Amino acid sequence: MIELNQLSHEIAVCRACKLADGRTNTVPGEGCSQAEIMFIGEAPGEREDQLGRPFVGAAGKFLDELLFSIGLKRSDVYIANIIKCRPPGNRDPLPDELLACKPWLDRQIKLINPRMIVTLGRFSMSLFFPGKAIGKIHGNSIINNGVIYFPMYHPAAALHQGGLKEVIKADIRKIPDLLEGSKLTEKASVEESPQQLTLL
């Protein structure tokens, strides 16, 4: 936790791109420092910029509901954005802004070391699934180096396109089984190892 706090202090004084000029607060992220699940969104909005916390607007309320639906709360997971400062007018992040912020996210992931990374929205998804379309891969998991990557639509999308609300709800309901399956696979691997050693 100390390392994450230190990282947040470093982010607070970052001036690696022009977004620093217009921000009220940086929004590094929040949640459990040893979370099994890390949710990664896109960028802070107006409310997040004011409070310095991620997902505190209407999209955040929906995210809270989604977490509750699978027996979780914010303090059980870690929530961050790929961009730590609000883009003007809530526009899409620019390539140089994504590049400037990527080292912060990389360090967060390394410190938290989650079992699952849930990407929220197409910009977050594109970091881990370059060239893919969110409409085609949402709700499908990929395991890489022992980490489950699970792309979802951004909760804000449901506020603009009501039909996506049920899609997002259906996707998040897959998470508990994916985590449990990962644990069972890991347990089986550990249990098999002594037998293999004995045979050798």
N, CA and C atoms as a LAMMPS dump frame, in Angstrom:
ITEM: TIMESTEP
0
ITEM: NUMBER OF ATOMS
600
ITEM: BOX BOUNDS ff ff ff
-5.0000000000000000e+02 5.0000000000000000e+02
-5.0000000000000000e+02 5.0000000000000000e+02
-5.0000000000000000e+02 5.0000000000000000e+02
ITEM: ATOMS id mol type element x y z
1 1 1 N 0.834 -1.21 0
2 1 2 C 0 0 0
3 1 3 C 0.868 1.26 0
4 2 1 N 2.005 1.193 0.699
5 2 2 C 2.906 2.343 0.75
6 2 3 C 3.387 2.69 -0.652
7 3 1 N 3.721 1.642 -1.422
8 3 2 C 4.203 1.873 -2.784
9 3 3 C 3.133 2.537 -3.652
10 4 1 N 1.87 2.089 -3.504
11 4 2 C 0.784 2.694 -4.28
12 4 3 C 0.567 4.147 -3.881
13 5 1 N 0.665 4.437 -2.59
14 5 2 C 0.526 5.822 -2.128
15 5 3 C 1.642 6.696 -2.695
16 6 1 N 2.854 6.147 -2.7
17 6 2 C 3.985 6.881 -3.265
18 6 3 C 3.767 7.146 -4.749
19 7 1 N 3.251 6.134 -5.439
20 7 2 C 2.966 6.281 -6.867
21 7 3 C 1.917 7.366 -7.1
22 8 1 N 0.906 7.401 -6.256
23 8 2 C -0.138 8.432 -6.371
24 8 3 C 0.444 9.83 -6.202
25 9 1 N 1.399 9.969 -5.286
26 9 2 C 2.059 11.266 -5.088
27 9 3 C 2.858 11.666 -6.327
28 10 1 N 3.502 10.69 -6.945
29 10 2 C 4.266 10.97 -8.165
30 10 3 C 3.333 11.39 -9.301
31 11 1 N 2.201 10.691 -9.417
32 11 2 C 1.223 11.029 -10.456
33 11 3 C 0.692 12.448 -10.248
34 12 1 N 0.519 12.838 -8.985
35 12 2 C -0.054 14.149 -8.656
36 12 3 C 0.791 15.312 -9.17
37 13 1 N 2.087 15.092 -9.364
38 13 2 C 2.958 16.178 -9.834
39 13 3 C 3.416 15.951 -11.276
40 14 1 N 2.817 14.968 -11.939
41 14 2 C 3.2 14.655 -13.318
42 14 3 C 2.825 15.797 -14.264
43 15 1 N 3.763 16.134 -15.148
44 15 2 C 3.497 17.127 -16.185
45 15 3 C 4.01 16.608 -17.534
46 16 1 N 3.811 15.318 -17.75
47 16 2 C 4.339 14.673 -18.956
48 16 3 C 3.55 15.012 -20.219
49 17 1 N 2.339 15.559 -20.056
50 17 2 C 1.561 15.973 -21.234
51 17 3 C 0.736 17.214 -20.882
52 18 1 N 0.057 17.775 -21.87
53 18 2 C -0.663 19.037 -21.681
54 18 3 C -1.908 18.913 -20.811
55 19 1 N -2.363 17.695 -20.551
56 19 2 C -3.547 17.538 -19.698
57 19 3 C -3.301 18.092 -18.294
58 20 1 N -2.045 18.147 -17.893
59 20 2 C -1.714 18.676 -16.564
60 20 3 C -2.132 20.133 -16.426
61 21 1 N -2.154 20.871 -17.536
62 21 2 C -2.463 22.302 -17.481
63 21 3 C -3.913 22.581 -17.096
64 22 1 N -4.825 21.667 -17.436
65 22 2 C -6.24 21.944 -17.203
66 22 3 C -6.879 21.146 -16.088
67 23 1 N -6.109 20.339 -15.407
68 23 2 C -6.708 19.466 -14.392
69 23 3 C -6.955 20.202 -13.081
70 24 1 N -7.958 19.729 -12.35
71 24 2 C -8.157 20.151 -10.964
72 24 3 C -7.407 19.191 -10.052
73 25 1 N -7.609 17.903 -10.295
74 25 2 C -6.91 16.849 -9.55
75 25 3 C -6.497 15.737 -10.506
76 26 1 N -5.421 15.058 -10.164
77 26 2 C -5.125 13.803 -10.848
78 26 3 C -6.032 12.73 -10.255
79 27 1 N -6.269 11.684 -11.029
80 27 2 C -7.133 10.587 -10.575
81 27 3 C -6.353 9.283 -10.751
82 28 1 N -5.499 8.959 -9.773
83 28 2 C -4.635 7.787 -9.934
84 28 3 C -5.373 6.457 -9.892
85 29 1 N -6.33 6.334 -8.985
86 29 2 C -7.057 5.076 -8.807
87 29 3 C -7.297 4.829 -7.335
88 30 1 N -8.097 3.814 -7.038
89 30 2 C -8.373 3.498 -5.635
90 30 3 C -8.871 2.068 -5.501
91 31 1 N -8.763 1.558 -4.273
92 31 2 C -9.255 0.215 -4
93 31 3 C -8.262 -0.6 -3.21
94 32 1 N -8.41 -1.903 -3.292
95 32 2 C -7.584 -2.84 -2.541
96 32 3 C -6.211 -2.985 -3.197
97 33 1 N -5.16 -2.805 -2.415
98 33 2 C -3.801 -2.883 -2.964
99 33 3 C -3.403 -4.305 -3.331
100 34 1 N -4.162 -5.287 -2.838
101 34 2 C -3.885 -6.693 -3.167
102 34 3 C -5.083 -7.323 -3.877
103 35 1 N -5.775 -6.525 -4.652
104 35 2 C -7.002 -6.975 -5.314
105 35 3 C -6.738 -8.09 -6.32
106 36 1 N -7.642 -9.043 -6.365
107 36 2 C -7.58 -10.081 -7.398
108 36 3 C -8.028 -9.526 -8.747
109 37 1 N -8.928 -8.535 -8.703
110 37 2 C -9.483 -7.974 -9.937
111 37 3 C -9.146 -6.488 -10.026
112 38 1 N -8.614 -6.091 -11.17
113 38 2 C -8.326 -4.682 -11.425
114 38 3 C -9.165 -4.231 -12.617
115 39 1 N -9.963 -3.19 -12.409
116 39 2 C -10.779 -2.606 -13.473
117 39 3 C -10.049 -1.387 -14.031
118 40 1 N -9.925 -1.331 -15.346
119 40 2 C -9.213 -0.221 -15.974
120 40 3 C -10.137 0.486 -16.962
121 41 1 N -10.485 1.729 -16.64
122 41 2 C -11.33 2.535 -17.505
123 41 3 C -10.501 3.397 -18.441
124 42 1 N -11.102 4.483 -18.917
125 42 2 C -10.437 5.293 -19.941
126 42 3 C -9.826 6.571 -19.375
127 43 1 N -10.653 7.493 -18.896
128 43 2 C -10.151 8.773 -18.408
129 43 3 C -11.157 9.373 -17.433
130 44 1 N -10.696 10.246 -16.53
131 44 2 C -11.623 10.89 -15.596
132 44 3 C -12.586 11.825 -16.318
133 45 1 N -13.786 11.954 -15.774
134 45 2 C -14.743 12.945 -16.236
135 45 3 C -14.706 14.15 -15.315
136 46 1 N -15.687 15.033 -15.452
137 46 2 C -15.708 16.27 -14.664
138 46 3 C -15.769 15.993 -13.165
139 47 1 N -16.653 15.09 -12.769
140 47 2 C -16.815 14.792 -11.342
141 47 3 C -15.559 14.142 -10.766
142 48 1 N -14.952 13.253 -11.533
143 48 2 C -13.727 12.59 -11.082
144 48 3 C -12.59 13.599 -10.926
145 49 1 N -12.52 14.539 -11.862
146 49 2 C -11.5 15.586 -11.806
147 49 3 C -11.672 16.444 -10.555
148 50 1 N -12.911 16.707 -10.177
149 50 2 C -13.179 17.523 -8.991
150 50 3 C -12.782 16.808 -7.703
151 51 1 N -13.056 15.502 -7.654
152 51 2 C -12.857 14.745 -6.413
153 51 3 C -11.547 13.967 -6.361
154 52 1 N -10.906 13.771 -7.513
155 52 2 C -9.665 12.999 -7.534
156 52 3 C -9.879 11.509 -7.347
157 53 1 N -11.096 11.041 -7.644
158 53 2 C -11.435 9.622 -7.489
159 53 3 C -12.04 9.1 -8.791
160 54 1 N -11.788 7.84 -9.133
161 54 2 C -12.328 7.294 -10.376
162 54 3 C -13.778 6.85 -10.241
163 55 1 N -14.522 6.962 -11.326
164 55 2 C -15.876 6.422 -11.414
165 55 3 C -16.778 6.878 -10.252
166 56 1 N -16.951 8.185 -10.127
167 56 2 C -17.829 8.706 -9.074
168 56 3 C -19.082 9.375 -9.645
169 57 1 N -19.204 9.412 -10.964
170 57 2 C -20.396 9.962 -11.587
171 57 3 C -21.444 8.89 -11.818
172 58 1 N -22.299 9.119 -12.799
173 58 2 C -23.372 8.164 -13.102
174 58 3 C -22.817 6.809 -13.533
175 59 1 N -21.722 6.833 -14.315
176 59 2 C -21.101 5.571 -14.74
177 59 3 C -20.548 4.817 -13.536
178 60 1 N -20.048 5.565 -12.564
179 60 2 C -19.532 4.94 -11.349
180 60 3 C -20.624 4.285 -10.526
181 61 1 N -21.783 4.916 -10.498
182 61 2 C -22.917 4.33 -9.779
183 61 3 C -23.322 3.005 -10.416
184 62 1 N -23.311 2.967 -11.746
185 62 2 C -23.643 1.725 -12.447
186 62 3 C -22.569 0.666 -12.192
187 63 1 N -21.301 1.09 -12.151
188 63 2 C -20.223 0.147 -11.848
189 63 3 C -20.402 -0.442 -10.453
190 64 1 N -20.8 0.391 -9.498
191 64 2 C -21.068 -0.112 -8.143
192 64 3 C -22.163 -1.178 -8.163
193 65 1 N -23.199 -0.935 -8.955
194 65 2 C -24.294 -1.909 -9.076
195 65 3 C -23.795 -3.213 -9.696
196 66 1 N -22.936 -3.095 -10.686
197 66 2 C -22.377 -4.279 -11.337
198 66 3 C -21.541 -5.093 -10.358
199 67 1 N -20.723 -4.408 -9.583
200 67 2 C -19.907 -5.1 -8.582
201 67 3 C -20.79 -5.806 -7.564
202 68 1 N -21.817 -5.108 -7.108
203 68 2 C -22.739 -5.682 -6.12
204 68 3 C -23.407 -6.94 -6.661
205 69 1 N -23.678 -6.957 -7.962
206 69 2 C -24.372 -8.098 -8.572
207 69 3 C -23.545 -9.375 -8.532
208 70 1 N -22.23 -9.24 -8.36
209 70 2 C -21.383 -10.433 -8.247
210 70 3 C -20.737 -10.531 -6.861
211 71 1 N -21.37 -9.862 -5.901
212 71 2 C -20.936 -9.99 -4.514
213 71 3 C -19.684 -9.222 -4.152
214 72 1 N -19.399 -8.145 -4.881
215 72 2 C -18.2 -7.36 -4.614
216 72 3 C -18.548 -5.906 -4.332
217 73 1 N -17.619 -5.206 -3.709
218 73 2 C -17.729 -3.764 -3.524
219 73 3 C -16.398 -3.133 -3.924
220 74 1 N -16.379 -1.828 -3.978
221 74 2 C -15.173 -1.126 -4.442
222 74 3 C -13.924 -1.51 -3.653
223 75 1 N -14.075 -1.688 -2.367
224 75 2 C -12.911 -1.985 -1.533
225 75 3 C -12.34 -3.376 -1.784
226 76 1 N -13.056 -4.203 -2.551
227 76 2 C -12.571 -5.551 -2.877
228 76 3 C -11.72 -5.565 -4.141
229 77 1 N -11.831 -4.532 -4.963
230 77 2 C -11.154 -4.499 -6.26
231 77 3 C -10.287 -3.245 -6.334
232 78 1 N -9.55 -3.101 -7.417
233 78 2 C -8.83 -1.852 -7.656
234 78 3 C -9.355 -1.249 -8.953
235 79 1 N -9.631 0.048 -8.922
236 79 2 C -10.209 0.745 -10.073
237 79 3 C -9.271 1.876 -10.495
238 80 1 N -8.919 1.894 -11.767
239 80 2 C -8.04 2.938 -12.29
240 80 3 C -8.471 3.289 -13.712
241 81 1 N -7.835 4.295 -14.269
242 81 2 C -8.031 4.671 -15.668
243 81 3 C -6.686 4.653 -16.377
244 82 1 N -6.702 4.508 -17.696
245 82 2 C -5.437 4.571 -18.423
246 82 3 C -4.897 5.997 -18.438
247 83 1 N -5.799 6.991 -18.39
248 83 2 C -5.417 8.4 -18.333
249 83 3 C -5.73 8.923 -16.937
250 84 1 N -4.788 9.629 -16.338
251 84 2 C -4.943 10.063 -14.945
252 84 3 C -5.452 11.501 -14.796
253 85 1 N -5.569 12.23 -15.905
254 85 2 C -6.099 13.597 -15.879
255 85 3 C -7.256 13.704 -16.868
256 86 1 N -8.184 14.588 -16.579
257 86 2 C -9.363 14.732 -17.438
258 86 3 C -9.027 15.42 -18.758
259 87 1 N -9.369 14.802 -19.889
260 87 2 C -9.233 15.492 -21.176
261 87 3 C -10.29 16.603 -21.281
262 88 1 N -9.967 17.734 -21.886
263 88 2 C -10.924 18.843 -21.996
264 88 3 C -12.228 18.405 -22.665
265 89 1 N -13.339 18.776 -22.047
266 89 2 C -14.637 18.447 -22.622
267 89 3 C -14.933 16.965 -22.701
268 90 1 N -14.186 16.189 -21.939
269 90 2 C -14.352 14.716 -21.942
270 90 3 C -14.098 14.098 -23.32
271 91 1 N -13.245 14.746 -24.104
272 91 2 C -12.91 14.183 -25.421
273 91 3 C -12.101 12.897 -25.246
274 92 1 N -11.935 12.172 -26.365
275 92 2 C -11.121 10.958 -26.342
276 92 3 C -9.66 11.304 -26.067
277 93 1 N -8.943 10.429 -25.37
278 93 2 C -7.509 10.662 -25.15
279 93 3 C -6.741 10.658 -26.471
280 94 1 N -5.717 11.506 -26.554
281 94 2 C -4.867 11.563 -27.74
282 94 3 C -3.708 10.575 -27.597
283 95 1 N -3.121 10.154 -28.713
284 95 2 C -2.032 9.168 -28.647
285 95 3 C -0.884 9.566 -27.721
286 96 1 N -0.481 10.857 -27.751
287 96 2 C 0.634 11.271 -26.893
288 96 3 C 0.247 11.241 -25.418
289 97 1 N -1.035 11.462 -25.121
290 97 2 C -1.507 11.397 -23.734
291 97 3 C -1.516 9.954 -23.239
292 98 1 N -1.962 9.044 -24.098
293 98 2 C -1.95 7.622 -23.745
294 98 3 C -0.524 7.156 -23.493
295 99 1 N 0.391 7.605 -24.334
296 99 2 C 1.796 7.218 -24.197
297 99 3 C 2.399 7.777 -22.912
298 100 1 N 2.046 9.02 -22.586
299 100 2 C 2.592 9.659 -21.385
300 100 3 C 2.107 8.979 -20.11
301 101 1 N 0.874 8.49 -20.129
302 101 2 C 0.291 7.893 -18.923
303 101 3 C 0.576 6.398 -18.775
304 102 1 N 0.969 5.748 -19.846
305 102 2 C 1.132 4.292 -19.801
306 102 3 C 2.097 3.813 -18.711
307 103 1 N 3.236 4.488 -18.488
308 103 2 C 4.137 4.014 -17.424
309 103 3 C 3.482 3.987 -16.043
310 104 1 N 2.572 4.933 -15.783
311 104 2 C 1.879 4.935 -14.485
312 104 3 C 1.009 3.689 -14.345
313 105 1 N 0.266 3.38 -15.39
314 105 2 C -0.596 2.199 -15.344
315 105 3 C 0.233 0.923 -15.243
316 106 1 N 1.33 0.868 -15.978
317 106 2 C 2.201 -0.313 -15.915
318 106 3 C 2.693 -0.547 -14.488
319 107 1 N 3.068 0.523 -13.812
320 107 2 C 3.549 0.389 -12.427
321 107 3 C 2.428 -0.025 -11.485
322 108 1 N 1.224 0.505 -11.707
323 108 2 C 0.086 0.098 -10.879
324 108 3 C -0.186 -1.397 -11.021
325 109 1 N -0.194 -1.871 -12.253
326 109 2 C -0.458 -3.294 -12.492
327 109 3 C 0.611 -4.152 -11.823
328 110 1 N 1.861 -3.726 -11.926
329 110 2 C 2.955 -4.486 -11.323
330 110 3 C 2.825 -4.539 -9.805
331 111 1 N 2.448 -3.423 -9.187
332 111 2 C 2.317 -3.368 -7.726
333 111 3 C 1.128 -4.181 -7.227
334 112 1 N 0.006 -4.083 -7.922
335 112 2 C -1.209 -4.782 -7.487
336 112 3 C -1.14 -6.266 -7.84
337 113 1 N -0.549 -6.566 -8.984
338 113 2 C -0.387 -7.955 -9.436
339 113 3 C -1.719 -8.704 -9.416
340 114 1 N -2.72 -8.211 -10.143
341 114 2 C -4.051 -8.824 -10.09
342 114 3 C -4.106 -10.17 -10.81
343 115 1 N -5.063 -10.973 -10.419
344 115 2 C -5.31 -12.24 -11.113
345 115 3 C -6.096 -11.98 -12.406
346 116 1 N -6.92 -10.934 -12.383
347 116 2 C -7.747 -10.591 -13.547
348 116 3 C -7.708 -9.091 -13.806
349 117 1 N -7.576 -8.71 -15.075
350 117 2 C -7.677 -7.316 -15.494
351 117 3 C -8.916 -7.181 -16.367
352 118 1 N -9.851 -6.339 -15.923
353 118 2 C -11.076 -6.083 -16.673
354 118 3 C -10.931 -4.724 -17.344
355 119 1 N -10.92 -4.712 -18.664
356 119 2 C -10.816 -3.444 -19.384
357 119 3 C -12.222 -2.907 -19.643
358 120 1 N -12.405 -1.619 -19.391
359 120 2 C -13.707 -0.976 -19.55
360 120 3 C -13.626 0.045 -20.675
361 121 1 N -14.205 -0.286 -21.812
362 121 2 C -14.183 0.627 -22.948
363 121 3 C -13.088 0.294 -23.949
364 122 1 N -13.197 0.912 -25.126
365 122 2 C -12.318 0.527 -26.235
366 122 3 C -10.881 1.009 -26.07
367 123 1 N -10.667 2.161 -25.418
368 123 2 C -9.289 2.638 -25.262
369 123 3 C -8.513 1.753 -24.295
370 124 1 N -9.145 1.394 -23.204
371 124 2 C -8.52 0.477 -22.256
372 124 3 C -8.278 -0.877 -22.915
373 125 1 N -9.278 -1.359 -23.635
374 125 2 C -9.164 -2.646 -24.319
375 125 3 C -8 -2.659 -25.302
376 126 1 N -7.812 -1.543 -26.027
377 126 2 C -6.81 -1.51 -27.093
378 126 3 C -5.384 -1.634 -26.569
379 127 1 N -5.168 -1.337 -25.289
380 127 2 C -3.839 -1.518 -24.705
381 127 3 C -3.443 -2.985 -24.693
382 128 1 N -4.428 -3.841 -24.466
383 128 2 C -4.16 -5.268 -24.315
384 128 3 C -4.614 -6.085 -25.522
385 129 1 N -5.529 -5.526 -26.311
386 129 2 C -6.054 -6.208 -27.5
387 129 3 C -5.956 -5.278 -28.706
388 130 1 N -4.735 -4.905 -29.107
389 130 2 C -4.595 -3.954 -30.224
390 130 3 C -5.204 -4.494 -31.512
391 131 1 N -5.914 -3.605 -32.196
392 131 2 C -6.5 -3.975 -33.478
393 131 3 C -7.814 -4.726 -33.388
394 132 1 N -8.286 -4.994 -32.168
395 132 2 C -9.54 -5.726 -31.993
396 132 3 C -10.707 -4.755 -31.828
397 133 1 N -11.904 -5.225 -32.143
398 133 2 C -13.124 -4.428 -31.979
399 133 3 C -13.852 -4.883 -30.725
400 134 1 N -14.206 -3.946 -29.867
401 134 2 C -14.842 -4.305 -28.605
402 134 3 C -16.171 -5.017 -28.827
403 135 1 N -16.861 -4.674 -29.914
404 135 2 C -18.134 -5.33 -30.205
405 135 3 C -17.991 -6.815 -30.471
406 136 1 N -16.788 -7.23 -30.855
407 136 2 C -16.558 -8.642 -31.175
408 136 3 C -15.958 -9.433 -30.019
409 137 1 N -15.178 -8.776 -29.149
410 137 2 C -14.467 -9.557 -28.127
411 137 3 C -14.951 -9.315 -26.696
412 138 1 N -15.891 -8.381 -26.504
413 138 2 C -16.356 -8.141 -25.132
414 138 3 C -16.923 -9.438 -24.545
415 139 1 N -16.68 -9.622 -23.258
416 139 2 C -17.215 -10.804 -22.583
417 139 3 C -16.457 -12.087 -22.849
418 140 1 N -15.327 -11.988 -23.562
419 140 2 C -14.492 -13.16 -23.831
420 140 3 C -13.135 -12.966 -23.165
421 141 1 N -12.686 -13.961 -22.446
422 141 2 C -11.443 -13.828 -21.697
423 141 3 C -10.262 -14.431 -22.442
424 142 1 N -9.093 -13.877 -22.165
425 142 2 C -7.833 -14.417 -22.663
426 142 3 C -6.876 -14.485 -21.479
427 143 1 N -6.186 -15.605 -21.34
428 143 2 C -5.205 -15.754 -20.261
429 143 3 C -3.812 -15.6 -20.845
430 144 1 N -3.034 -14.703 -20.255
431 144 2 C -1.664 -14.46 -20.701
432 144 3 C -0.769 -14.316 -19.478
433 145 1 N 0.264 -15.142 -19.396
434 145 2 C 1.183 -15.124 -18.251
435 145 3 C 0.445 -15.243 -16.922
436 146 1 N -0.576 -16.081 -16.901
437 146 2 C -1.299 -16.342 -15.663
438 146 3 C -2.34 -15.305 -15.293
439 147 1 N -2.479 -14.252 -16.101
440 147 2 C -3.454 -13.189 -15.827
441 147 3 C -4.627 -13.326 -16.8
442 148 1 N -5.845 -13.219 -16.261
443 148 2 C -7.042 -13.251 -17.101
444 148 3 C -7.35 -11.827 -17.563
445 149 1 N -7.439 -11.625 -18.867
446 149 2 C -7.818 -10.326 -19.425
447 149 3 C -9.246 -10.442 -19.938
448 150 1 N -10.106 -9.525 -19.473
449 150 2 C -11.537 -9.633 -19.754
450 150 3 C -12.073 -8.282 -20.216
451 151 1 N -12.295 -8.102 -21.516
452 151 2 C -12.795 -6.818 -22.021
453 151 3 C -14.311 -6.665 -21.867
454 152 1 N -14.728 -5.481 -21.437
455 152 2 C -16.146 -5.149 -21.307
456 152 3 C -16.39 -3.764 -21.901
457 153 1 N -17.645 -3.496 -22.229
458 153 2 C -18.024 -2.129 -22.583
459 153 3 C -17.855 -1.238 -21.35
460 154 1 N -17.6 0.028 -21.587
461 154 2 C -17.514 0.992 -20.488
462 154 3 C -18.908 1.191 -19.899
463 155 1 N -19.031 1.266 -18.569
464 155 2 C -20.355 1.496 -17.966
465 155 3 C -21.064 2.726 -18.519
466 156 1 N -20.297 3.745 -18.912
467 156 2 C -20.913 4.961 -19.462
468 156 3 C -21.65 4.679 -20.762
469 157 1 N -21.232 3.644 -21.478
470 157 2 C -21.889 3.308 -22.747
471 157 3 C -23.353 2.957 -22.528
472 158 1 N -23.64 2.351 -21.375
473 158 2 C -25.025 1.971 -21.068
474 158 3 C -25.899 3.194 -20.813
475 159 1 N -25.274 4.309 -20.429
476 159 2 C -26.035 5.534 -20.173
477 159 3 C -26.476 6.181 -21.485
478 160 1 N -25.716 5.928 -22.55
479 160 2 C -26.024 6.515 -23.854
480 160 3 C -26.751 5.54 -24.772
481 161 1 N -26.488 4.255 -24.566
482 161 2 C -27.128 3.211 -25.371
483 161 3 C -27.757 2.196 -24.417
484 162 1 N -29.013 2.417 -24.112
485 162 2 C -29.691 1.603 -23.111
486 162 3 C -29.627 0.109 -23.362
487 163 1 N -29.558 -0.274 -24.635
488 163 2 C -29.52 -1.693 -24.963
489 163 3 C -28.272 -2.395 -24.479
490 164 1 N -27.208 -1.624 -24.206
491 164 2 C -25.957 -2.232 -23.753
492 164 3 C -25.984 -2.598 -22.274
493 165 1 N -26.955 -2.074 -21.544
494 165 2 C -26.985 -2.304 -20.1
495 165 3 C -27.051 -3.792 -19.773
496 166 1 N -27.934 -4.512 -20.437
497 166 2 C -28.072 -5.944 -20.173
498 166 3 C -26.855 -6.718 -20.673
499 167 1 N -26.247 -6.236 -21.753
500 167 2 C -25.026 -6.874 -22.263
501 167 3 C -23.915 -6.777 -21.222
502 168 1 N -23.754 -5.59 -20.649
503 168 2 C -22.721 -5.367 -19.636
504 168 3 C -23.001 -6.202 -18.39
505 169 1 N -24.261 -6.269 -17.994
506 169 2 C -24.627 -7.084 -16.83
507 169 3 C -24.315 -8.557 -17.068
508 170 1 N -24.603 -9.023 -18.28
509 170 2 C -24.339 -10.431 -18.611
510 170 3 C -22.841 -10.713 -18.617
511 171 1 N -22.061 -9.76 -19.13
512 171 2 C -20.609 -9.954 -19.178
513 171 3 C -20.007 -10.044 -17.778
514 172 1 N -20.396 -9.128 -16.896
515 172 2 C -19.767 -9.115 -15.572
516 172 3 C -20.131 -10.364 -14.768
517 173 1 N -21.272 -10.96 -15.067
518 173 2 C -21.666 -12.175 -14.344
519 173 3 C -20.761 -13.366 -14.666
520 174 1 N -19.948 -13.237 -15.709
521 174 2 C -19.007 -14.308 -16.058
522 174 3 C -17.759 -14.305 -15.166
523 175 1 N -17.502 -13.181 -14.516
524 175 2 C -16.245 -13.01 -13.792
525 175 3 C -16.036 -14.03 -12.669
526 176 1 N -17.012 -14.271 -11.788
527 176 2 C -16.768 -15.239 -10.704
528 176 3 C -16.356 -16.619 -11.205
529 177 1 N -17.01 -17.118 -12.242
530 177 2 C -16.669 -18.44 -12.773
531 177 3 C -15.287 -18.445 -13.415
532 178 1 N -14.929 -17.363 -14.076
533 178 2 C -13.603 -17.28 -14.679
534 178 3 C -12.516 -17.314 -13.614
535 179 1 N -12.729 -16.581 -12.532
536 179 2 C -11.76 -16.578 -11.437
537 179 3 C -11.668 -17.945 -10.777
538 180 1 N -12.812 -18.559 -10.53
539 180 2 C -12.835 -19.87 -9.89
540 180 3 C -12.161 -20.91 -10.778
541 181 1 N -12.425 -20.844 -12.073
542 181 2 C -11.793 -21.771 -13.004
543 181 3 C -10.287 -21.613 -13.022
544 182 1 N -9.83 -20.361 -12.93
545 182 2 C -8.396 -20.088 -12.9
546 182 3 C -7.757 -20.667 -11.645
547 183 1 N -8.451 -20.537 -10.516
548 183 2 C -7.921 -21.067 -9.252
549 183 3 C -7.851 -22.588 -9.281
550 184 1 N -8.877 -23.229 -9.846
551 184 2 C -8.896 -24.688 -9.917
552 184 3 C -7.775 -25.2 -10.812
553 185 1 N -7.542 -24.505 -11.919
554 185 2 C -6.457 -24.892 -12.828
555 185 3 C -5.109 -24.766 -12.137
556 186 1 N -4.946 -23.67 -11.396
557 186 2 C -3.699 -23.438 -10.676
558 186 3 C -3.495 -24.491 -9.592
559 187 1 N -4.581 -24.83 -8.878
560 187 2 C -4.517 -25.831 -7.813
561 187 3 C -4.148 -27.198 -8.387
562 188 1 N -4.75 -27.549 -9.517
563 188 2 C -4.463 -28.832 -10.15
564 188 3 C -3.007 -28.903 -10.579
565 189 1 N -2.484 -27.783 -11.073
566 189 2 C -1.096 -27.734 -11.512
567 189 3 C -0.148 -27.95 -10.344
568 190 1 N -0.458 -27.335 -9.2
569 190 2 C 0.372 -27.476 -8.005
570 190 3 C 0.322 -28.904 -7.481
571 191 1 N -0.879 -29.497 -7.499
572 191 2 C -1.038 -30.852 -6.978
573 191 3 C -0.365 -31.889 -7.866
574 192 1 N -0.27 -31.616 -9.15
575 192 2 C 0.349 -32.565 -10.071
576 192 3 C 1.865 -32.549 -9.972
577 193 1 N 2.431 -31.417 -9.593
578 193 2 C 3.878 -31.278 -9.597
579 193 3 C 4.609 -32.312 -8.75
580 194 1 N 4.215 -32.575 -7.478
581 194 2 C 4.922 -33.57 -6.676
582 194 3 C 4.875 -34.958 -7.307
583 195 1 N 3.75 -35.304 -7.932
584 195 2 C 3.627 -36.612 -8.567
585 195 3 C 4.617 -36.73 -9.716
586 196 1 N 4.757 -35.658 -10.469
587 196 2 C 5.687 -35.686 -11.588
588 196 3 C 7.117 -35.829 -11.086
589 197 1 N 7.413 -35.144 -9.987
590 197 2 C 8.75 -35.242 -9.424
591 197 3 C 9.028 -36.65 -8.918
592 198 1 N 8.016 -37.282 -8.316
593 198 2 C 8.167 -38.637 -7.794
594 198 3 C 8.455 -39.62 -8.924
595 199 1 N 7.754 -39.44 -10.032
596 199 2 C 7.951 -40.335 -11.166
597 199 3 C 9.358 -40.193 -11.727
598 200 1 N 9.883 -39.001 -11.653
599 200 2 C 11.235 -38.777 -12.162
600 200 3 C 12.258 -39.3 -11.165
